[in-house]
Amino acid sequence: MIWTFVLFDRILRRMHAENHAEWEKLGKPIGFFWVPAELRQPNPISLLRPSMARAALFGSFGKSSDAFSASATETDYSKFRFAALLGRICFAAALLSVAVLAAIFL
């Protein structure tokens, strides 16, 4: 999962640097670990709207590369999709193992 967040941040950072107008149009999303200098303020409430933009973009980016088409390289997008898929598989396997253990011991 952390790898997915790092890749998402890398793509956002590139979008911020290379296609700033598109980044602003998407609601100035922040990354999971990256916050652009212009949004670093002592008031954490100021990051609420960019955090919501990140959540919407993160969910849509896994389904379609349209939002990042200008900023994401094909390699970054492929790595992101693979990491997201791997994260979902690991999460499902963990849930399944808990269910199996509960069925065995209860």
PEDANOR-V324918 format. One record per backbone hydrogen bond with DSSP energy under -1.0 kcal/mol. NH is the residue of the N-H (numbers start at 1). CO is the residue of the C=O. E is the energy in kcal/mol with one decimal. If there is no record, write none. Layout:
BEGIN
nh co e
NH CO E
NH CO E
END
This chain:
BEGIN
nh co e
5 1 -1.8
6 2 -2.4
7 3 -2.5
8 4 -2.4
9 5 -2.5
10 6 -2.2
11 7 -2.1
12 8 -2.4
13 9 -2.9
14 10 -2.0
15 11 -2.4
16 12 -2.8
17 13 -1.9
18 14 -3.0
19 15 -2.5
23 19 -2.0
24 20 -2.4
25 21 -2.2
26 22 -1.6
27 24 -1.6
28 23 -2.0
31 34 -2.7
39 36 -1.8
40 37 -1.0
41 39 -1.0
46 43 -1.4
47 44 -1.5
48 45 -1.8
51 47 -2.0
52 48 -2.0
53 49 -2.2
54 50 -2.1
55 51 -2.2
56 52 -2.1
57 53 -2.4
58 54 -3.2
59 55 -1.9
60 56 -1.9
61 57 -2.5
62 58 -1.0
64 60 -2.1
72 68 -3.4
77 73 -2.5
78 74 -2.5
79 75 -2.7
80 76 -2.5
81 77 -2.7
82 78 -2.5
83 79 -2.7
84 80 -2.7
85 81 -2.3
86 82 -2.7
87 83 -2.3
88 84 -2.1
89 85 -2.4
90 86 -2.4
91 87 -2.2
92 88 -2.5
93 89 -2.5
94 90 -2.2
95 91 -2.2
96 92 -2.5
97 93 -2.5
98 94 -2.0
99 95 -2.3
100 96 -2.6
101 97 -2.5
102 98 -2.5
103 99 -2.2
104 100 -2.1
105 101 -2.5
106 102 -1.6
END
